[in-house]
Amino acid sequence: MIVGVMGTALASPLYPLYQEAWGLSASDITVLYVTYMGSALMSLLFLGRISDQRGFIFVLRGGLILVTIGILFSALAWDYWSFLYSRITIGLASSLIVTAASIGLTKLNRSKDLQRAAAMSSLLIAFGFGLGPVTGGLIAQWTAYPLRSSYIPSVLMGLVAIYTLFMLSTAEHKPASPPVKSKALWRPSLAIPSQAARAPFLLGSFTAFATFAMFSLFASLAPSFMQNMVPWHGPAVSGVSIGVILFMSSGFQLLVRRWPLKRSLLIGLASFVLSNLLLITNLWYASALLFISSVIVIAFGHGLCLIAGMGIVNRVAQPEQRSAVTSSYLIIAYLGAILPILATGHLTDHFGMKTALTCFCICLSLICCSLFYATCHRVKLPH
């Protein structure tokens, strides 16, 4: 799982280098990021059930081969369109890997503790996603040919992981009784909870929307707007900041995993509002301390909102609908990584980074305030 997701966010600190090399605009960069997220969403929708039919080892092999090819294409990319193709390939592979590896960790968990297996999956995903931009940024900062050399570790690790997986037998990990093929394998399975549970579900889903939007702002545009916020510049700075959000988020999730859902949700949403205010303030003061504070607060909010959102979904979904309800939840979450980022890139091209970032922060703060109010006064959360 770590090797598979490591290459997905690796390109984030390299975006300014691509802008300079190919003369790209901010909206071009957001299209690259959104295309990756869109392909990951399509993979989740139309290919997410392959693991149930063929087994997680089979899917992991295919996913790792696909993601390694995508990373290799990224290293060899000669223009915008060839790089866009590589991002589509990586996006398709990443959802396959995350889904299959999560299933595998659950099945191989000897204690049969599903909550522990889910926590382990979440930690490994966050660690892998964070390791990519940190590694890529550090290599790009201090080596020659950064748009080539930054991808070498991921390619090598991918080859080792593929070799290791092919040394394992798939026979013992195949589904004992594959699900009945009541409909085509590629058709998505989606569901919304019953009327009584619908309000908590939507609250958790739109919290995930805000969470994905907040992190995606950093993953797509942080290297650009950080130039006006901190005295340090370069791929290493943006890569480490993206990685720190994910590393700290996973740590915060461990610390608050036993908190009541309502407490986690309220504090997480309040943290996002505060972090947006810090980002807006820092546009005018360019303080390293303010920026570091905003990163820490974002990481805290990211961790709390993720664990609360997923916790709500797990509690309101009936066992026979859990997979379909989770897919619906993830669709709304992925849209948070697509729609606000596209709008921000468009605004940046026409009105500048300061205006675009201010609009993003204000809109997201309003969404978080609305969700905060609904949590306090409108929606009764499950225990």
C-alpha positions in Angstrom: 0.0 0.0 0.0 2.8 2.5 0.9 4.7 1.9 -2.4 1.4 2.0 -4.3 0.2 5.4 -3.0 3.7 6.9 -2.6 3.8 7.9 -6.3 0.3 9.5 -6.4 1.2 12.8 -4.6 4.9 12.8 -5.5 4.4 15.3 -8.3 2.9 18.0 -6.1 6.1 19.8 -5.1 7.3 19.6 -8.7 4.4 21.6 -10.2 6.3 24.9 -10.3 9.1 23.2 -12.1 6.7 21.9 -14.7 5.1 25.4 -14.9 8.5 26.9 -15.7 9.6 24.2 -18.1 6.4 24.0 -20.1 4.9 27.5 -19.6 1.8 26.3 -17.7 -0.8 28.4 -15.9 -2.3 27.8 -12.5 -5.4 26.4 -14.1 -3.3 23.9 -16.1 -1.8 22.7 -12.8 -5.2 22.3 -11.2 -6.4 20.4 -14.3 -3.5 18.0 -13.8 -4.5 17.4 -10.2 -8.2 17.2 -10.8 -7.6 14.7 -13.7 -5.7 12.4 -11.3 -8.5 12.7 -8.7 -11.2 12.1 -11.4 -9.5 9.0 -12.7 -9.2 7.7 -9.1 -12.9 8.4 -8.7 -13.7 6.5 -11.9 -11.6 3.6 -10.7 -13.4 3.5 -7.4 -16.8 3.6 -9.1 -16.3 1.1 -11.9 -13.4 -1.2 -10.8 -13.9 -1.2 -7.0 -15.5 -4.7 -6.8 -12.7 -6.6 -8.7 -11.1 -7.5 -5.4 -14.3 -9.3 -4.3 -14.2 -11.4 -7.4 -10.5 -12.1 -8.1 -8.9 -11.6 -4.7 -6.7 -8.8 -3.3 -3.3 -10.2 -4.4 -4.4 -10.3 -8.0 -5.6 -6.7 -7.9 -2.5 -5.5 -6.0 -0.3 -7.0 -8.7 -2.2 -5.3 -11.5 -2.4 -2.0 -9.6 1.3 -1.9 -8.8 2.2 -2.7 -12.4 -0.1 0.1 -13.6 1.1 2.7 -11.0 4.8 1.9 -11.8 4.1 2.4 -15.5 2.4 5.7 -14.7 5.4 6.9 -12.5 7.8 5.8 -15.3 5.7 7.8 -17.8 5.9 10.8 -15.4 9.7 10.6 -15.4 9.8 10.4 -19.2 7.1 13.0 -19.9 8.1 15.5 -22.6 5.1 17.8 -22.6 1.8 18.6 -20.8 -0.3 16.0 -22.5 2.1 13.1 -22.0 2.3 14.0 -18.3 -1.5 14.2 -18.1 -1.7 10.7 -19.5 0.6 9.5 -16.7 -1.5 11.1 -14.1 -4.6 9.3 -15.4 -2.8 6.0 -15.2 -1.6 6.7 -11.6 -5.1 7.7 -10.6 -6.7 4.6 -11.9 -4.1 2.4 -10.2 -4.2 4.2 -6.8 -7.9 3.4 -6.1 -7.3 -0.3 -7.0 -4.3 -0.5 -4.7 -6.0 1.3 -1.7 -9.1 -0.9 -2.0 -7.3 -4.2 -2.5 -4.7 -3.5 0.2 -7.4 -2.4 2.7 -9.3 -5.7 2.1 -6.0 -7.6 2.4 -5.1 -6.0 5.7 -8.6 -6.8 7.1 -8.4 -10.5 6.0 -4.8 -11.0 7.3 -5.6 -9.3 10.7 -5.3 -12.3 13.1 -7.0 -10.5 16.0 -10.2 -10.1 13.8 -10.4 -6.5 15.2 -12.0 -4.6 12.3 -11.5 -1.2 13.9 -7.8 -1.9 14.3 -7.5 -3.1 10.7 -9.3 0.1 9.5 -6.9 2.3 11.6 -3.9 0.5 10.2 -5.1 1.0 6.6 -5.7 4.7 7.3 -2.2 5.1 8.8 -0.5 3.3 5.9 -2.4 5.4 3.4 -1.5 8.7 5.1 2.1 7.6 5.5 2.4 6.6 1.8 0.7 9.7 0.5 3.0 11.9 2.7 6.2 10.0 1.9 5.8 10.7 -1.8 5.9 14.6 -1.8 8.6 14.6 0.9 10.9 12.3 -1.1 10.2 13.9 -4.4 10.6 17.4 -3.0 13.9 16.7 -1.3 15.4 14.9 -4.4 14.2 17.7 -6.7 15.7 20.4 -4.4 19.3 19.0 -4.5 19.8 16.8 -7.5 20.2 17.4 -11.2 17.3 16.8 -13.7 14.7 17.0 -10.9 11.8 16.2 -13.2 13.4 12.8 -13.9 15.4 11.9 -10.8 12.6 12.5 -8.4 10.7 9.5 -9.6 13.5 7.0 -9.5 12.9 5.8 -5.9 9.2 5.1 -6.6 10.0 3.2 -9.8 12.6 1.0 -8.0 10.4 0.4 -5.0 7.5 -0.5 -7.3 9.6 -3.1 -9.2 10.6 -4.7 -5.9 7.0 -4.7 -4.7 5.8 -6.3 -7.9 8.5 -9.0 -7.7 7.6 -9.7 -4.1 3.8 -10.0 -4.9 4.5 -12.4 -7.7 6.4 -14.6 -5.3 3.2 -15.0 -3.3 0.5 -17.6 -4.2 -2.9 -16.2 -5.0 -4.7 -19.5 -4.3 -4.9 -19.1 -0.5 -6.1 -15.5 -0.8 -8.8 -16.0 -3.3 -12.4 -15.4 -2.1 -13.8 -18.6 -0.7 -17.2 -18.0 -2.3 -17.1 -15.0 -4.8 -20.2 -12.8 -4.7 -23.0 -13.7 -7.1 -22.7 -11.7 -10.2 -26.1 -10.1 -10.1 -24.9 -7.3 -12.3 -21.9 -6.5 -14.5 -18.7 -6.2 -12.5 -18.0 -2.7 -13.8 -21.4 -1.3 -12.7 -21.0 1.0 -9.6 -22.8 0.0 -6.4 -24.1 3.1 -4.7 -26.7 3.7 -1.9 -27.9 6.4 0.4 -29.1 5.5 3.9 -32.7 5.5 4.9 -34.5 8.7 5.8 -33.7 8.5 9.5 -29.9 8.2 8.8 -29.7 10.5 5.8 -29.0 13.7 7.6 -26.0 12.3 9.6 -24.7 10.7 6.4 -24.9 14.0 4.4 -23.2 15.8 7.3 -20.3 13.3 7.4 -20.1 13.3 3.6 -19.9 17.1 3.2 -17.4 17.2 6.1 -15.3 14.9 4.0 -15.9 17.2 1.0 -14.4 20.1 3.0 -11.5 17.9 4.2 -10.5 16.8 0.7 -10.8 20.4 -0.5 -8.6 21.7 2.2 -5.8 19.2 1.6 -6.1 19.4 -2.2 -5.5 23.1 -2.0 -2.0 22.3 -0.6 -1.4 19.3 -2.9 -2.1 21.2 -6.1 -1.3 24.9 -5.4 0.8 25.1 -2.3 4.1 25.4 -4.2 2.7 28.5 -6.0 1.1 30.4 -3.1 3.8 29.5 -0.6 6.2 31.8 -2.5 4.3 34.8 -1.1 4.0 33.3 2.5 7.4 32.0 3.6 11.0 33.1 3.2 12.0 29.6 2.1 11.3 28.3 -1.4 11.7 25.2 -3.5 10.3 21.7 -3.9 11.7 20.5 -0.6 9.7 23.2 1.3 6.3 22.5 -0.4 6.9 18.7 -0.3 7.7 18.7 3.4 4.7 20.9 4.2 2.3 18.5 2.3 3.9 15.5 4.0 3.7 17.1 7.4 -0.1 17.6 7.1 -0.6 13.9 6.3 1.9 12.6 8.9 0.4 14.8 11.7 -3.1 14.0 10.6 -2.5 10.3 11.0 -1.0 10.9 14.5 -4.0 13.1 15.5 -6.3 10.3 14.4 -4.6 7.9 16.7 -4.9 10.3 19.6 -8.6 11.0 19.2 -9.8 7.7 18.0 -11.8 7.2 21.2 -13.4 10.6 21.2 -17.2 11.0 20.7 -18.1 11.7 17.0 -19.7 15.1 17.8 -16.6 16.4 19.7 -14.2 15.3 16.9 -16.5 16.8 14.2 -17.0 20.2 16.0 -13.3 20.7 16.8 -12.3 19.5 13.3 -14.6 22.0 11.6 -13.5 24.8 13.9 -9.9 24.0 13.1 -10.6 24.4 9.4 -12.2 27.8 9.9 -9.2 28.9 12.0 -6.7 27.6 9.5 -8.4 29.5 6.6 -8.3 32.7 8.7 -4.6 32.1 9.3 -4.0 31.6 5.5 -5.8 34.7 4.6 -4.0 36.7 7.2 -0.7 35.4 6.0 -1.3 36.6 2.5 -0.7 40.1 3.8 1.9 39.5 6.5 4.0 36.7 4.9 4.9 35.2 8.3 6.6 31.9 8.5 5.2 31.4 12.0 1.6 32.0 10.7 2.1 29.6 7.9 3.5 26.8 10.2 0.6 27.4 12.6 -1.9 27.1 9.7 -0.3 23.8 8.6 -0.5 22.3 12.1 -4.1 23.5 12.5 -5.0 22.0 9.0 -3.4 18.7 10.0 -5.4 18.7 13.2 -8.7 19.5 11.4 -7.9 17.0 8.6 -7.4 14.1 11.1 -10.5 14.9 13.2 -12.8 15.4 10.3 -11.7 12.3 8.5 -12.1 10.1 11.5 -15.5 11.7 12.3 -16.8 11.5 8.8 -15.9 7.8 8.3 -17.2 7.0 11.8 -20.6 8.5 11.0 -20.8 6.4 7.7 -19.8 3.2 9.5 -22.5 3.7 12.1 -25.4 4.7 9.8 -24.8 2.2 7.1 -26.6 -1.2 7.4 -24.2 -4.2 7.0 -25.7 -5.2 3.7 -25.3 -1.7 2.3 -22.0 -0.7 3.9 -19.9 -1.0 0.7 -22.4 0.9 -1.4 -22.9 3.7 1.2 -19.1 4.1 1.6 -18.8 4.5 -2.1 -21.4 7.2 -2.1 -19.6 8.9 0.8 -16.3 8.8 -1.1 -17.8 10.2 -4.3 -18.9 13.3 -2.4 -15.4 13.5 -0.7 -13.6 13.2 -4.1 -15.8 16.0 -5.5 -14.3 18.2 -2.8 -10.9 17.6 -4.3 -12.1 18.4 -7.8 -14.7 21.3 -7.9 -13.1 23.8 -5.5 -9.7 23.2 -6.9 -10.8 23.8 -10.5 -12.5 27.0 -9.5 -9.5 28.2 -7.6 -7.2 27.6 -10.6 -9.6 29.5 -12.9 -9.7 32.4 -10.4 -5.9 32.5 -10.1 -5.5 32.8 -13.9 -8.0 35.7 -14.1 -7.6 37.6 -10.8 -4.3 36.4 -9.2 -3.4 34.0 -6.4 -4.3 36.4 -3.5 -7.9 36.9 -4.7 -8.3 33.2 -5.6 -6.9 31.9 -2.3 -9.0 34.5 -0.3 -12.2 33.3 -2.2 -11.4 29.7 -1.5 -10.8 30.3 2.2 -13.9 32.3 2.7 -16.1 29.8 0.8 -14.7 26.8 2.7 -15.0 28.6 6.0 -18.7 29.3 5.3 -19.3 25.6 4.4 -17.5 24.6 7.7 -19.6 27.1 9.7 -22.8 25.7 8.2 -21.7 22.1 9.0 -20.8 23.3 12.5 -24.2 24.8 13.1 -26.0 21.7 11.7 -23.9 19.5 14.0 -24.9 21.6 17.1 -28.6 22.3 16.3 -30.0 20.3 13.4 -28.5 16.8 13.2 -28.4 14.1 15.8 -25.3 12.0 15.4 -25.2 8.2 16.1 -23.3 7.1 19.2 
